[in-house]
Amino acid sequence: MNILVINCGSSSLKFQLIDSGSEQCVAKGLCERIGIDGSQIVYTPAGGEKEIHVTPMPDHTEAIRLVLEALTNDRTGVVKSLKEIGAVGHRVVHGGEKFARSVVIDDEVLEAIEACNDLAPLHNPANLIGINACRKLMPGTPMVAVFDTAFHQTMPREAYMYGLPVEYYEKYRIRRYGFHGTSHSYVSKRAAEVLGVPCESLKTIVCHLGNGASVSAVKNGKCVDTSMGLTPLEGLIMGTRSGDIDPAILEFLAHKENRSIDEIMGILNKKSGVLGLSNNLSSDFRDLEDGYHRGDAYAVCAMKTFAYRVAKYIGAYTAAMNGVDLICFTAGVGENSPLVRTMVCEYLGYLGIALDQEANEKRGQDILISTPDSRTRVMVIPTNEELAIARETVGLV
């Protein structure tokens, strides 16, 4: 069965067509600048050349139409008709407490996703637009929602509650939800598979380190804590997000800078993180690493502070699980930065960690980067959220 995986943003749409039998990507691509001048679709069939077509995309329905046209065209299409697409799997960022697992989409599910819009105003509305566009153009094709928050719904109450008056939880469901769940789930299971042991027997810490970054504690196959909270702003320092800060800073800055709460939140989400720490050098860790190696003081500070925060969360989650067997690095930075992995692991001597530096330099593969005598194993596992979404979709339809 061919599964179309859709990841819809406010002005972009990523897609992959995956053969569920071989679990190979048949084609993939990206629609950019939807609703904006200069919109384009990038399409790459497996074994073929990348194609870039600049074309108007006034809305997501037109973007989906162009995706389906690319997949079925006579020249570089990979299927003869839409009948060869068995189902569509949609990434949905926030499922609230309603969804602890993936679900087949119906009108009731759509209403529940919309009810979470306040919790993810930048993401859920866009996810809904993508779902509705696919339903319009592919009537009768089963659709599945796979939630970023679902994997973290196994957290115990003491892990997800905030120290706020409980009425705010009861009225508004203000609590910690966590994100990147599809990645954390895939990586924790894939690592156990590579090691040849059941994930139910492991205490695993997954470090999903990219422009958005989070850490999770996975005990016996279930998430027991994660660093992101009500929104993706909590937790680690990220590309442009501040991560954990004293909440009184908001009031302090609002008064000192004469800013509104919306303006302060914009600073925390878009102008902070390693971008802010590096004195606006970059939010791209490749640029920061270049700055680190040439001795740029701001870049050095940003890199060291980021690594320190990751190490602190690893320590916290070792305590939360009363031990750790395995630490996994994944996502853009986690998979591709030997420097960041080394800087983090330098704090973890108490776990008996020793890195194999030759293995640590390799990229793009599932690999054990700790030495044979390392008491705690360390791995790099490239994440594959699209494959995880496809698997969830197949399992339901």
Order of alpha helices (4+ residues) and beta strands (2+ residues): beta-beta-beta-beta-beta-alpha-beta-beta-alpha-alpha-beta-alpha-alpha-alpha-beta-beta-beta-alpha-alpha-alpha-alpha-alpha-beta-alpha-alpha-alpha-beta-beta-alpha
